Amino acid sequence: GLSYADFSYSDIRLDRENCNWGERVNLTFRVTNKGNMEAWETALIFCAHENSSVFLPVKELQDFVRVHLVPGETQEITI
C-alpha cells in the first residue's frame, strides 16, 4: 500500500522446517523503517500448501501484524 517510508525485512526464520495439518509454526523476522518519516507497516503472512490431493488455495493469508516504526528503528516480530 501507500506509505511515506520504505521498510526492509531480514532474519526471517521458522521454528521448524515441516509441520502437519493443524500444527502451529512460529515465524520470527525483523522489520526496519528505512525511510525518513515514522510510519506503520503491515506484514502479511501467507502459507502455501504442498498437498495436491486436496483442493486448497495456492497461497492463503494466515496472519498479519501491524507495527509502528520511527526512522531507522528495527523491531523483531514473532507471529
mmJSON file of the N, C-alpha and C atoms, coordinates in Angstrom:
{"data_MODEL":{"atom_site":{
"group_PDB":["ATOM","ATOM","ATOM","ATOM","ATOM","ATOM","ATOM","ATOM","ATOM","ATOM","ATOM","ATOM","ATOM","ATOM","ATOM","ATOM","ATOM","ATOM","ATOM","ATOM","ATOM","ATOM","ATOM","ATOM","ATOM","ATOM","ATOM","ATOM","ATOM","ATOM","ATOM","ATOM","ATOM","ATOM","ATOM","ATOM","ATOM","ATOM","ATOM","ATOM","ATOM","ATOM","ATOM","ATOM","ATOM","ATOM","ATOM","ATOM","ATOM","ATOM","ATOM","ATOM","ATOM","ATOM","ATOM","ATOM","ATOM","ATOM","ATOM","ATOM","ATOM","ATOM","ATOM","ATOM","ATOM","ATOM","ATOM","ATOM","ATOM","ATOM","ATOM","ATOM","ATOM","ATOM","ATOM","ATOM","ATOM","ATOM","ATOM","ATOM","ATOM","ATOM","ATOM","ATOM","ATOM","ATOM","ATOM","ATOM","ATOM","ATOM","ATOM","ATOM","ATOM","ATOM","ATOM","ATOM","ATOM","ATOM","ATOM","ATOM","ATOM","ATOM","ATOM","ATOM","ATOM","ATOM","ATOM","ATOM","ATOM","ATOM","ATOM","ATOM","ATOM","ATOM","ATOM","ATOM","ATOM","ATOM","ATOM","ATOM","ATOM","ATOM","ATOM","ATOM","ATOM","ATOM","ATOM","ATOM","ATOM","ATOM","ATOM","ATOM","ATOM","ATOM","ATOM","ATOM","ATOM","ATOM","ATOM","ATOM","ATOM","ATOM","ATOM","ATOM","ATOM","ATOM","ATOM","ATOM","ATOM","ATOM","ATOM","ATOM","ATOM","ATOM","ATOM","ATOM","ATOM","ATOM","ATOM","ATOM","ATOM","ATOM","ATOM","ATOM","ATOM","ATOM","ATOM","ATOM","ATOM","ATOM","ATOM","ATOM","ATOM","ATOM","ATOM","ATOM","ATOM","ATOM","ATOM","ATOM","ATOM","ATOM","ATOM","ATOM","ATOM","ATOM","ATOM","ATOM","ATOM","ATOM","ATOM","ATOM","ATOM","ATOM","ATOM","ATOM","ATOM","ATOM","ATOM","ATOM","ATOM","ATOM","ATOM","ATOM","ATOM","ATOM","ATOM","ATOM","ATOM","ATOM","ATOM","ATOM","ATOM","ATOM","ATOM","ATOM","ATOM","ATOM","ATOM","ATOM","ATOM","ATOM","ATOM","ATOM","ATOM","ATOM","ATOM","ATOM","ATOM","ATOM","ATOM","ATOM","ATOM","ATOM","ATOM","ATOM","ATOM"],
"id":[1,2,3,4,5,6,7,8,9,10,11,12,13,14,15,16,17,18,19,20,21,22,23,24,25,26,27,28,29,30,31,32,33,34,35,36,37,38,39,40,41,42,43,44,45,46,47,48,49,50,51,52,53,54,55,56,57,58,59,60,61,62,63,64,65,66,67,68,69,70,71,72,73,74,75,76,77,78,79,80,81,82,83,84,85,86,87,88,89,90,91,92,93,94,95,96,97,98,99,100,101,102,103,104,105,106,107,108,109,110,111,112,113,114,115,116,117,118,119,120,121,122,123,124,125,126,127,128,129,130,131,132,133,134,135,136,137,138,139,140,141,142,143,144,145,146,147,148,149,150,151,152,153,154,155,156,157,158,159,160,161,162,163,164,165,166,167,168,169,170,171,172,173,174,175,176,177,178,179,180,181,182,183,184,185,186,187,188,189,190,191,192,193,194,195,196,197,198,199,200,201,202,203,204,205,206,207,208,209,210,211,212,213,214,215,216,217,218,219,220,221,222,223,224,225,226,227,228,229,230,231,232,233,234,235,236,237],
"type_symbol":["N","C","C","N","C","C","N","C","C","N","C","C","N","C","C","N","C","C","N","C","C","N","C","C","N","C","C","N","C","C","N","C","C","N","C","C","N","C","C","N","C","C","N","C","C","N","C","C","N","C","C","N","C","C","N","C","C","N","C","C","N","C","C","N","C","C","N","C","C","N","C","C","N","C","C","N","C","C","N","C","C","N","C","C","N","C","C","N","C","C","N","C","C","N","C","C","N","C","C","N","C","C","N","C","C","N","C","C","N","C","C","N","C","C","N","C","C","N","C","C","N","C","C","N","C","C","N","C","C","N","C","C","N","C","C","N","C","C","N","C","C","N","C","C","N","C","C","N","C","C","N","C","C","N","C","C","N","C","C","N","C","C","N","C","C","N","C","C","N","C","C","N","C","C","N","C","C","N","C","C","N","C","C","N","C","C","N","C","C","N","C","C","N","C","C","N","C","C","N","C","C","N","C","C","N","C","C","N","C","C","N","C","C","N","C","C","N","C","C","N","C","C","N","C","C","N","C","C","N","C","C","N","C","C","N","C","C"],
"label_atom_id":["N","CA","C","N","CA","C","N","CA","C","N","CA","C","N","CA","C","N","CA","C","N","CA","C","N","CA","C","N","CA","C","N","CA","C","N","CA","C","N","CA","C","N","CA","C","N","CA","C","N","CA","C","N","CA","C","N","CA","C","N","CA","C","N","CA","C","N","CA","C","N","CA","C","N","CA","C","N","CA","C","N","CA","C","N","CA","C","N","CA","C","N","CA","C","N","CA","C","N","CA","C","N","CA","C","N","CA","C","N","CA","C","N","CA","C","N","CA","C","N","CA","C","N","CA","C","N","CA","C","N","CA","C","N","CA","C","N","CA","C","N","CA","C","N","CA","C","N","CA","C","N","CA","C","N","CA","C","N","CA","C","N","CA","C","N","CA","C","N","CA","C","N","CA","C","N","CA","C","N","CA","C","N","CA","C","N","CA","C","N","CA","C","N","CA","C","N","CA","C","N","CA","C","N","CA","C","N","CA","C","N","CA","C","N","CA","C","N","CA","C","N","CA","C","N","CA","C","N","CA","C","N","CA","C","N","CA","C","N","CA","C","N","CA","C","N","CA","C","N","CA","C","N","CA","C","N","CA","C","N","CA","C","N","CA","C","N","CA","C","N","CA","C","N","CA","C"],
"label_alt_id":[null,null,null,null,null,null,null,null,null,null,null,null,null,null,null,null,null,null,null,null,null,null,null,null,null,null,null,null,null,null,null,null,null,null,null,null,null,null,null,null,null,null,null,null,null,null,null,null,null,null,null,null,null,null,null,null,null,null,null,null,null,null,null,null,null,null,null,null,null,null,null,null,null,null,null,null,null,null,null,null,null,null,null,null,null,null,null,null,null,null,null,null,null,null,null,null,null,null,null,null,null,null,null,null,null,null,null,null,null,null,null,null,null,null,null,null,null,null,null,null,null,null,null,null,null,null,null,null,null,null,null,null,null,null,null,null,null,null,null,null,null,null,null,null,null,null,null,null,null,null,null,null,null,null,null,null,null,null,null,null,null,null,null,null,null,null,null,null,null,null,null,null,null,null,null,null,null,null,null,null,null,null,null,null,null,null,null,null,null,null,null,null,null,null,null,null,null,null,null,null,null,null,null,null,null,null,null,null,null,null,null,null,null,null,null,null,null,null,null,null,null,null,null,null,null,null,null,null,null,null,null,null,null,null,null,null,null],
"label_comp_id":["GLY","GLY","GLY","LEU","LEU","LEU","SER","SER","SER","TYR","TYR","TYR","ALA","ALA","ALA","ASP","ASP","ASP","PHE","PHE","PHE","SER","SER","SER","TYR","TYR","TYR","SER","SER","SER","ASP","ASP","ASP","ILE","ILE","ILE","ARG","ARG","ARG","LEU","LEU","LEU","ASP","ASP","ASP","ARG","ARG","ARG","GLU","GLU","GLU","ASN","ASN","ASN","CYS","CYS","CYS","ASN","ASN","ASN","TRP","TRP","TRP","GLY","GLY","GLY","GLU","GLU","GLU","ARG","ARG","ARG","VAL","VAL","VAL","ASN","ASN","ASN","LEU","LEU","LEU","THR","THR","THR","PHE","PHE","PHE","ARG","ARG","ARG","VAL","VAL","VAL","THR","THR","THR","ASN","ASN","ASN","LYS","LYS","LYS","GLY","GLY","GLY","ASN","ASN","ASN","MET","MET","MET","GLU","GLU","GLU","ALA","ALA","ALA","TRP","TRP","TRP","GLU","GLU","GLU","THR","THR","THR","ALA","ALA","ALA","LEU","LEU","LEU","ILE","ILE","ILE","PHE","PHE","PHE","CYS","CYS","CYS","ALA","ALA","ALA","HIS","HIS","HIS","GLU","GLU","GLU","ASN","ASN","ASN","SER","SER","SER","SER","SER","SER","VAL","VAL","VAL","PHE","PHE","PHE","LEU","LEU","LEU","PRO","PRO","PRO","VAL","VAL","VAL","LYS","LYS","LYS","GLU","GLU","GLU","LEU","LEU","LEU","GLN","GLN","GLN","ASP","ASP","ASP","PHE","PHE","PHE","VAL","VAL","VAL","ARG","ARG","ARG","VAL","VAL","VAL","HIS","HIS","HIS","LEU","LEU","LEU","VAL","VAL","VAL","PRO","PRO","PRO","GLY","GLY","GLY","GLU","GLU","GLU","THR","THR","THR","GLN","GLN","GLN","GLU","GLU","GLU","ILE","ILE","ILE","THR","THR","THR","ILE","ILE","ILE"],
"label_asym_id":["A","A","A","A","A","A","A","A","A","A","A","A","A","A","A","A","A","A","A","A","A","A","A","A","A","A","A","A","A","A","A","A","A","A","A","A","A","A","A","A","A","A","A","A","A","A","A","A","A","A","A","A","A","A","A","A","A","A","A","A","A","A","A","A","A","A","A","A","A","A","A","A","A","A","A","A","A","A","A","A","A","A","A","A","A","A","A","A","A","A","A","A","A","A","A","A","A","A","A","A","A","A","A","A","A","A","A","A","A","A","A","A","A","A","A","A","A","A","A","A","A","A","A","A","A","A","A","A","A","A","A","A","A","A","A","A","A","A","A","A","A","A","A","A","A","A","A","A","A","A","A","A","A","A","A","A","A","A","A","A","A","A","A","A","A","A","A","A","A","A","A","A","A","A","A","A","A","A","A","A","A","A","A","A","A","A","A","A","A","A","A","A","A","A","A","A","A","A","A","A","A","A","A","A","A","A","A","A","A","A","A","A","A","A","A","A","A","A","A","A","A","A","A","A","A","A","A","A","A","A","A","A","A","A","A","A","A"],
"label_entity_id":["1","1","1","1","1","1","1","1","1","1","1","1","1","1","1","1","1","1","1","1","1","1","1","1","1","1","1","1","1","1","1","1","1","1","1","1","1","1","1","1","1","1","1","1","1","1","1","1","1","1","1","1","1","1","1","1","1","1","1","1","1","1","1","1","1","1","1","1","1","1","1","1","1","1","1","1","1","1","1","1","1","1","1","1","1","1","1","1","1","1","1","1","1","1","1","1","1","1","1","1","1","1","1","1","1","1","1","1","1","1","1","1","1","1","1","1","1","1","1","1","1","1","1","1","1","1","1","1","1","1","1","1","1","1","1","1","1","1","1","1","1","1","1","1","1","1","1","1","1","1","1","1","1","1","1","1","1","1","1","1","1","1","1","1","1","1","1","1","1","1","1","1","1","1","1","1","1","1","1","1","1","1","1","1","1","1","1","1","1","1","1","1","1","1","1","1","1","1","1","1","1","1","1","1","1","1","1","1","1","1","1","1","1","1","1","1","1","1","1","1","1","1","1","1","1","1","1","1","1","1","1","1","1","1","1","1","1"],
"label_seq_id":[1,1,1,2,2,2,3,3,3,4,4,4,5,5,5,6,6,6,7,7,7,8,8,8,9,9,9,10,10,10,11,11,11,12,12,12,13,13,13,14,14,14,15,15,15,16,16,16,17,17,17,18,18,18,19,19,19,20,20,20,21,21,21,22,22,22,23,23,23,24,24,24,25,25,25,26,26,26,27,27,27,28,28,28,29,29,29,30,30,30,31,31,31,32,32,32,33,33,33,34,34,34,35,35,35,36,36,36,37,37,37,38,38,38,39,39,39,40,40,40,41,41,41,42,42,42,43,43,43,44,44,44,45,45,45,46,46,46,47,47,47,48,48,48,49,49,49,50,50,50,51,51,51,52,52,52,53,53,53,54,54,54,55,55,55,56,56,56,57,57,57,58,58,58,59,59,59,60,60,60,61,61,61,62,62,62,63,63,63,64,64,64,65,65,65,66,66,66,67,67,67,68,68,68,69,69,69,70,70,70,71,71,71,72,72,72,73,73,73,74,74,74,75,75,75,76,76,76,77,77,77,78,78,78,79,79,79],
"pdbx_PDB_ins_code":[null,null,null,null,null,null,null,null,null,null,null,null,null,null,null,null,null,null,null,null,null,null,null,null,null,null,null,null,null,null,null,null,null,null,null,null,null,null,null,null,null,null,null,null,null,null,null,null,null,null,null,null,null,null,null,null,null,null,null,null,null,null,null,null,null,null,null,null,null,null,null,null,null,null,null,null,null,null,null,null,null,null,null,null,null,null,null,null,null,null,null,null,null,null,null,null,null,null,null,null,null,null,null,null,null,null,null,null,null,null,null,null,null,null,null,null,null,null,null,null,null,null,null,null,null,null,null,null,null,null,null,null,null,null,null,null,null,null,null,null,null,null,null,null,null,null,null,null,null,null,null,null,null,null,null,null,null,null,null,null,null,null,null,null,null,null,null,null,null,null,null,null,null,null,null,null,null,null,null,null,null,null,null,null,null,null,null,null,null,null,null,null,null,null,null,null,null,null,null,null,null,null,null,null,null,null,null,null,null,null,null,null,null,null,null,null,null,null,null,null,null,null,null,null,null,null,null,null,null,null,null,null,null,null,null,null,null],
"Cartn_x":[0.803,0.0,0.854,0.211,0.909,1.531,2.74,3.429,4.427,4.792,5.797,7.176,7.294,8.571,8.832,10.081,10.474,10.826,10.42,10.677,11.488,12.33,13.053,12.793,12.814,12.612,13.913,14.278,15.509,15.371,16.355,16.423,15.117,14.552,13.292,13.58,12.877,13.115,11.85,11.758,10.676,11.219,10.354,10.822,10.918,10.472,10.632,10.502,11.046,11.042,9.731,9.156,7.945,6.901,5.653,4.573,3.438,2.597,1.408,0.215,-0.835,-2.047,-2.515,-2.777,-3.282,-2.223,-0.967,0.107,0.471,0.902,1.293,2.795,3.165,4.57,4.797,5.865,6.206,7.159,6.846,7.667,8.237,9.556,10.218,10.966,10.88,11.571,11.784,12.656,12.921,12.38,11.754,11.269,11.993,12.547,13.274,12.652,12.446,11.982,13.212,13.344,14.494,14.177,12.999,12.587,12.964,12.496,12.784,11.632,10.518,9.344,8.888,8.275,7.697,6.47,6.215,5.114,4.708,3.555,3.048,3.339,3.675,3.846,2.971,2.309,1.52,2.192,2.648,3.294,2.235,2.065,1.096,1.817,1.291,1.891,1.028,1.592,0.888,1.468,0.631,1.039,0.759,1.678,1.483,1.352,0.443,0.197,0.819,1.457,2.103,1.247,0.165,-0.673,-1.573,-1.298,-2.07,-3.31,-3.498,-4.663,-5.92,-5.759,-6.888,-6.864,-8.016,-8.059,-7.917,-6.851,-6.589,-6.037,-6.174,-5.598,-4.081,-3.523,-2.076,-1.376,-1.887,-1.393,-2.601,-2.46,-3.563,-3.058,-3.747,-3.386,-3.637,-2.581,-2.696,-2.746,-2.035,-1.974,-1.372,-1.437,-0.788,-0.443,0.484,0.863,1.101,0.681,0.87,1.827,2.848,3.885,4.19,4.382,4.722,6.212,6.909,8.353,8.753,9.694,10.282,11.449,11.953,13.051,14.25,14.731,15.89,15.582,14.359,14.003,13.806,14.22,14.019,13.281,12.291,11.607,11.64,11.832,11.74,10.341,9.734,8.346,8.324,7.545,7.259,5.759,5.339,3.917,3.636],
"Cartn_y":[-1.175,0.0,1.251,2.382,3.653,3.897,4.416,4.717,5.824,6.528,7.58,7.063,5.769,5.18,3.914,3.512,2.239,1.292,0.042,-0.949,-2.096,-2.678,-3.874,-4.972,-6.206,-7.389,-8.182,-8.72,-9.502,-10.563,-11.461,-12.524,-13.307,-13.656,-14.4,-15.863,-16.403,-17.796,-18.42,-19.721,-20.513,-21.334,-21.715,-22.529,-24.014,-24.382,-25.746,-25.75,-26.777,-26.861,-27.42,-28.406,-29.072,-29.103,-29.195,-29.346,-30.128,-30.689,-31.402,-30.476,-30.846,-30.045,-29.753,-28.484,-28.09,-27.692,-28.018,-27.631,-26.166,-25.524,-24.12,-24.005,-23.013,-22.718,-21.253,-20.973,-19.589,-19.026,-17.83,-17.118,-15.89,-15.712,-14.556,-13.81,-12.487,-11.667,-10.27,-9.509,-8.121,-7.197,-6.106,-5.079,-3.785,-3.119,-1.871,-0.774,0.392,1.575,2.247,2.171,2.75,4.142,4.646,5.95,7.081,8.282,9.489,9.916,9.181,9.527,8.311,8.548,7.439,6.958,5.674,5.11,3.752,3.3,1.974,1.031,-0.216,-1.264,-2.436,-3.032,-4.235,-5.387,-6.359,-7.548,-8.631,-9.138,-10.189,-11.532,-12.531,-13.851,-14.814,-15.315,-16.257,-17.644,-18.651,-20.048,-20.722,-21.568,-22.373,-23.826,-24.533,-25.932,-26.813,-27.902,-28.798,-30.013,-30.248,-31.418,-31.14,-31.778,-31.523,-32.411,-33.366,-34.243,-33.58,-32.49,-31.742,-30.352,-29.868,-28.538,-27.472,-26.713,-25.595,-24.439,-23.217,-22.088,-22.247,-21.668,-21.715,-21.024,-19.853,-19.128,-18.695,-18.774,-18.426,-17.501,-16.379,-15.456,-16.136,-16.276,-16.949,-15.973,-14.865,-13.913,-12.609,-11.6,-10.333,-9.623,-8.675,-7.867,-6.45,-5.482,-4.076,-3.478,-2.773,-2.257,-0.805,0.023,1.439,1.607,2.228,2.395,3.832,4.35,5.66,5.435,6.471,6.291,5.58,4.553,3.802,2.724,2.677,1.706,0.319,-0.69,-2.097,-2.786,-3.582,-4.395,-5.851,-6.741,-8.169,-8.632,-9.316,-9.769,-11.288,-11.872,-13.309,-13.465,-14.233,-14.41,-15.878],
"Cartn_z":[0.0,0.0,0.0,0.134,0.152,1.519,1.515,2.761,2.501,3.552,3.454,3.837,3.995,4.408,3.596,3.569,2.976,4.115,3.975,5.01,4.43,5.265,4.852,5.871,5.375,6.201,6.208,7.361,7.453,8.541,8.594,9.608,9.71,8.562,8.529,8.836,9.868,10.253,10.855,10.677,11.253,12.405,13.352,14.471,14.112,12.902,12.397,10.879,10.255,8.782,8.239,8.905,8.428,9.531,9.109,10.088,9.448,10.282,9.831,9.919,9.21,9.185,10.608,10.903,12.208,13.212,12.952,13.864,13.648,14.712,14.633,14.402,13.619,13.34,13.696,14.425,14.751,13.705,13.238,12.269,12.968,12.893,13.502,12.409,12.444,11.453,12.013,11.355,11.736,10.641,11.074,10.159,10.511,9.495,9.698,8.859,9.475,8.751,8.145,6.835,6.143,5.583,5.878,5.378,6.319,5.985,6.771,7.664,7.636,8.439,9.229,10.392,11.127,10.37,10.451,9.675,10.234,9.791,10.126,8.968,9.292,8.297,8.693,7.719,7.951,7.23,7.999,7.431,7.297,6.079,5.799,5.734,6.432,6.484,5.668,4.572,3.708,3.875,3.681,3.777,2.436,1.992,0.787,1.199,0.572,0.891,-0.181,0.241,-0.707,-1.057,-0.362,-0.601,-1.807,-2.919,-4.13,-4.24,-3.32,-3.392,-2.838,-2.109,-1.565,-2.174,-2.643,-3.245,-2.164,-2.249,-1.343,-2.17,-1.684,-2.419,-2.552,-3.608,-3.806,-2.644,-2.247,-1.07,-0.258,1.054,1.944,3.042,3.251,4.32,5.658,6.468,7.761,8.926,8.806,9.912,9.407,10.231,9.901,11.197,11.097,12.244,11.745,12.527,12.191,13.214,12.723,13.61,13.251,14.275,14.091,14.333,13.364,13.469,13.151,13.928,13.63,12.668,12.004,11.058,11.69,11.012,11.485,12.508,13.014,14.056,13.459,14.214,13.851,14.986,14.641,15.632,15.19,16.155,15.885,16.223,15.288,15.418,15.421,16.316,16.288,16.189,15.215,14.972,14.685],
"occupancy":[1.0,1.0,1.0,1.0,1.0,1.0,1.0,1.0,1.0,1.0,1.0,1.0,1.0,1.0,1.0,1.0,1.0,1.0,1.0,1.0,1.0,1.0,1.0,1.0,1.0,1.0,1.0,1.0,1.0,1.0,1.0,1.0,1.0,1.0,1.0,1.0,1.0,1.0,1.0,1.0,1.0,1.0,1.0,1.0,1.0,1.0,1.0,1.0,1.0,1.0,1.0,1.0,1.0,1.0,1.0,1.0,1.0,1.0,1.0,1.0,1.0,1.0,1.0,1.0,1.0,1.0,1.0,1.0,1.0,1.0,1.0,1.0,1.0,1.0,1.0,1.0,1.0,1.0,1.0,1.0,1.0,1.0,1.0,1.0,1.0,1.0,1.0,1.0,1.0,1.0,1.0,1.0,1.0,1.0,1.0,1.0,1.0,1.0,1.0,1.0,1.0,1.0,1.0,1.0,1.0,1.0,1.0,1.0,1.0,1.0,1.0,1.0,1.0,1.0,1.0,1.0,1.0,1.0,1.0,1.0,1.0,1.0,1.0,1.0,1.0,1.0,1.0,1.0,1.0,1.0,1.0,1.0,1.0,1.0,1.0,1.0,1.0,1.0,1.0,1.0,1.0,1.0,1.0,1.0,1.0,1.0,1.0,1.0,1.0,1.0,1.0,1.0,1.0,1.0,1.0,1.0,1.0,1.0,1.0,1.0,1.0,1.0,1.0,1.0,1.0,1.0,1.0,1.0,1.0,1.0,1.0,1.0,1.0,1.0,1.0,1.0,1.0,1.0,1.0,1.0,1.0,1.0,1.0,1.0,1.0,1.0,1.0,1.0,1.0,1.0,1.0,1.0,1.0,1.0,1.0,1.0,1.0,1.0,1.0,1.0,1.0,1.0,1.0,1.0,1.0,1.0,1.0,1.0,1.0,1.0,1.0,1.0,1.0,1.0,1.0,1.0,1.0,1.0,1.0,1.0,1.0,1.0,1.0,1.0,1.0,1.0,1.0,1.0,1.0,1.0,1.0,1.0,1.0,1.0,1.0,1.0,1.0],
"B_iso_or_equiv":[0.0,0.0,0.0,0.0,0.0,0.0,0.0,0.0,0.0,0.0,0.0,0.0,0.0,0.0,0.0,0.0,0.0,0.0,0.0,0.0,0.0,0.0,0.0,0.0,0.0,0.0,0.0,0.0,0.0,0.0,0.0,0.0,0.0,0.0,0.0,0.0,0.0,0.0,0.0,0.0,0.0,0.0,0.0,0.0,0.0,0.0,0.0,0.0,0.0,0.0,0.0,0.0,0.0,0.0,0.0,0.0,0.0,0.0,0.0,0.0,0.0,0.0,0.0,0.0,0.0,0.0,0.0,0.0,0.0,0.0,0.0,0.0,0.0,0.0,0.0,0.0,0.0,0.0,0.0,0.0,0.0,0.0,0.0,0.0,0.0,0.0,0.0,0.0,0.0,0.0,0.0,0.0,0.0,0.0,0.0,0.0,0.0,0.0,0.0,0.0,0.0,0.0,0.0,0.0,0.0,0.0,0.0,0.0,0.0,0.0,0.0,0.0,0.0,0.0,0.0,0.0,0.0,0.0,0.0,0.0,0.0,0.0,0.0,0.0,0.0,0.0,0.0,0.0,0.0,0.0,0.0,0.0,0.0,0.0,0.0,0.0,0.0,0.0,0.0,0.0,0.0,0.0,0.0,0.0,0.0,0.0,0.0,0.0,0.0,0.0,0.0,0.0,0.0,0.0,0.0,0.0,0.0,0.0,0.0,0.0,0.0,0.0,0.0,0.0,0.0,0.0,0.0,0.0,0.0,0.0,0.0,0.0,0.0,0.0,0.0,0.0,0.0,0.0,0.0,0.0,0.0,0.0,0.0,0.0,0.0,0.0,0.0,0.0,0.0,0.0,0.0,0.0,0.0,0.0,0.0,0.0,0.0,0.0,0.0,0.0,0.0,0.0,0.0,0.0,0.0,0.0,0.0,0.0,0.0,0.0,0.0,0.0,0.0,0.0,0.0,0.0,0.0,0.0,0.0,0.0,0.0,0.0,0.0,0.0,0.0,0.0,0.0,0.0,0.0,0.0,0.0,0.0,0.0,0.0,0.0,0.0,0.0],
"pdbx_formal_charge":[null,null,null,null,null,null,null,null,null,null,null,null,null,null,null,null,null,null,null,null,null,null,null,null,null,null,null,null,null,null,null,null,null,null,null,null,null,null,null,null,null,null,null,null,null,null,null,null,null,null,null,null,null,null,null,null,null,null,null,null,null,null,null,null,null,null,null,null,null,null,null,null,null,null,null,null,null,null,null,null,null,null,null,null,null,null,null,null,null,null,null,null,null,null,null,null,null,null,null,null,null,null,null,null,null,null,null,null,null,null,null,null,null,null,null,null,null,null,null,null,null,null,null,null,null,null,null,null,null,null,null,null,null,null,null,null,null,null,null,null,null,null,null,null,null,null,null,null,null,null,null,null,null,null,null,null,null,null,null,null,null,null,null,null,null,null,null,null,null,null,null,null,null,null,null,null,null,null,null,null,null,null,null,null,null,null,null,null,null,null,null,null,null,null,null,null,null,null,null,null,null,null,null,null,null,null,null,null,null,null,null,null,null,null,null,null,null,null,null,null,null,null,null,null,null,null,null,null,null,null,null,null,null,null,null,null,null],
"auth_seq_id":[1,1,1,2,2,2,3,3,3,4,4,4,5,5,5,6,6,6,7,7,7,8,8,8,9,9,9,10,10,10,11,11,11,12,12,12,13,13,13,14,14,14,15,15,15,16,16,16,17,17,17,18,18,18,19,19,19,20,20,20,21,21,21,22,22,22,23,23,23,24,24,24,25,25,25,26,26,26,27,27,27,28,28,28,29,29,29,30,30,30,31,31,31,32,32,32,33,33,33,34,34,34,35,35,35,36,36,36,37,37,37,38,38,38,39,39,39,40,40,40,41,41,41,42,42,42,43,43,43,44,44,44,45,45,45,46,46,46,47,47,47,48,48,48,49,49,49,50,50,50,51,51,51,52,52,52,53,53,53,54,54,54,55,55,55,56,56,56,57,57,57,58,58,58,59,59,59,60,60,60,61,61,61,62,62,62,63,63,63,64,64,64,65,65,65,66,66,66,67,67,67,68,68,68,69,69,69,70,70,70,71,71,71,72,72,72,73,73,73,74,74,74,75,75,75,76,76,76,77,77,77,78,78,78,79,79,79],
"auth_comp_id":["GLY","GLY","GLY","LEU","LEU","LEU","SER","SER","SER","TYR","TYR","TYR","ALA","ALA","ALA","ASP","ASP","ASP","PHE","PHE","PHE","SER","SER","SER","TYR","TYR","TYR","SER","SER","SER","ASP","ASP","ASP","ILE","ILE","ILE","ARG","ARG","ARG","LEU","LEU","LEU","ASP","ASP","ASP","ARG","ARG","ARG","GLU","GLU","GLU","ASN","ASN","ASN","CYS","CYS","CYS","ASN","ASN","ASN","TRP","TRP","TRP","GLY","GLY","GLY","GLU","GLU","GLU","ARG","ARG","ARG","VAL","VAL","VAL","ASN","ASN","ASN","LEU","LEU","LEU","THR","THR","THR","PHE","PHE","PHE","ARG","ARG","ARG","VAL","VAL","VAL","THR","THR","THR","ASN","ASN","ASN","LYS","LYS","LYS","GLY","GLY","GLY","ASN","ASN","ASN","MET","MET","MET","GLU","GLU","GLU","ALA","ALA","ALA","TRP","TRP","TRP","GLU","GLU","GLU","THR","THR","THR","ALA","ALA","ALA","LEU","LEU","LEU","ILE","ILE","ILE","PHE","PHE","PHE","CYS","CYS","CYS","ALA","ALA","ALA","HIS","HIS","HIS","GLU","GLU","GLU","ASN","ASN","ASN","SER","SER","SER","SER","SER","SER","VAL","VAL","VAL","PHE","PHE","PHE","LEU","LEU","LEU","PRO","PRO","PRO","VAL","VAL","VAL","LYS","LYS","LYS","GLU","GLU","GLU","LEU","LEU","LEU","GLN","GLN","GLN","ASP","ASP","ASP","PHE","PHE","PHE","VAL","VAL","VAL","ARG","ARG","ARG","VAL","VAL","VAL","HIS","HIS","HIS","LEU","LEU","LEU","VAL","VAL","VAL","PRO","PRO","PRO","GLY","GLY","GLY","GLU","GLU","GLU","THR","THR","THR","GLN","GLN","GLN","GLU","GLU","GLU","ILE","ILE","ILE","THR","THR","THR","ILE","ILE","ILE"],
"auth_asym_id":["A","A","A","A","A","A","A","A","A","A","A","A","A","A","A","A","A","A","A","A","A","A","A","A","A","A","A","A","A","A","A","A","A","A","A","A","A","A","A","A","A","A","A","A","A","A","A","A","A","A","A","A","A","A","A","A","A","A","A","A","A","A","A","A","A","A","A","A","A","A","A","A","A","A","A","A","A","A","A","A","A","A","A","A","A","A","A","A","A","A","A","A","A","A","A","A","A","A","A","A","A","A","A","A","A","A","A","A","A","A","A","A","A","A","A","A","A","A","A","A","A","A","A","A","A","A","A","A","A","A","A","A","A","A","A","A","A","A","A","A","A","A","A","A","A","A","A","A","A","A","A","A","A","A","A","A","A","A","A","A","A","A","A","A","A","A","A","A","A","A","A","A","A","A","A","A","A","A","A","A","A","A","A","A","A","A","A","A","A","A","A","A","A","A","A","A","A","A","A","A","A","A","A","A","A","A","A","A","A","A","A","A","A","A","A","A","A","A","A","A","A","A","A","A","A","A","A","A","A","A","A","A","A","A","A","A","A"],
"auth_atom_id":["N","CA","C","N","CA","C","N","CA","C","N","CA","C","N","CA","C","N","CA","C","N","CA","C","N","CA","C","N","CA","C","N","CA","C","N","CA","C","N","CA","C","N","CA","C","N","CA","C","N","CA","C","N","CA","C","N","CA","C","N","CA","C","N","CA","C","N","CA","C","N","CA","C","N","CA","C","N","CA","C","N","CA","C","N","CA","C","N","CA","C","N","CA","C","N","CA","C","N","CA","C","N","CA","C","N","CA","C","N","CA","C","N","CA","C","N","CA","C","N","CA","C","N","CA","C","N","CA","C","N","CA","C","N","CA","C","N","CA","C","N","CA","C","N","CA","C","N","CA","C","N","CA","C","N","CA","C","N","CA","C","N","CA","C","N","CA","C","N","CA","C","N","CA","C","N","CA","C","N","CA","C","N","CA","C","N","CA","C","N","CA","C","N","CA","C","N","CA","C","N","CA","C","N","CA","C","N","CA","C","N","CA","C","N","CA","C","N","CA","C","N","CA","C","N","CA","C","N","CA","C","N","CA","C","N","CA","C","N","CA","C","N","CA","C","N","CA","C","N","CA","C","N","CA","C","N","CA","C","N","CA","C","N","CA","C","N","CA","C","N","CA","C","N","CA","C"],
"pdbx_PDB_model_num":[1,1,1,1,1,1,1,1,1,1,1,1,1,1,1,1,1,1,1,1,1,1,1,1,1,1,1,1,1,1,1,1,1,1,1,1,1,1,1,1,1,1,1,1,1,1,1,1,1,1,1,1,1,1,1,1,1,1,1,1,1,1,1,1,1,1,1,1,1,1,1,1,1,1,1,1,1,1,1,1,1,1,1,1,1,1,1,1,1,1,1,1,1,1,1,1,1,1,1,1,1,1,1,1,1,1,1,1,1,1,1,1,1,1,1,1,1,1,1,1,1,1,1,1,1,1,1,1,1,1,1,1,1,1,1,1,1,1,1,1,1,1,1,1,1,1,1,1,1,1,1,1,1,1,1,1,1,1,1,1,1,1,1,1,1,1,1,1,1,1,1,1,1,1,1,1,1,1,1,1,1,1,1,1,1,1,1,1,1,1,1,1,1,1,1,1,1,1,1,1,1,1,1,1,1,1,1,1,1,1,1,1,1,1,1,1,1,1,1,1,1,1,1,1,1,1,1,1,1,1,1,1,1,1,1,1,1]
}}}
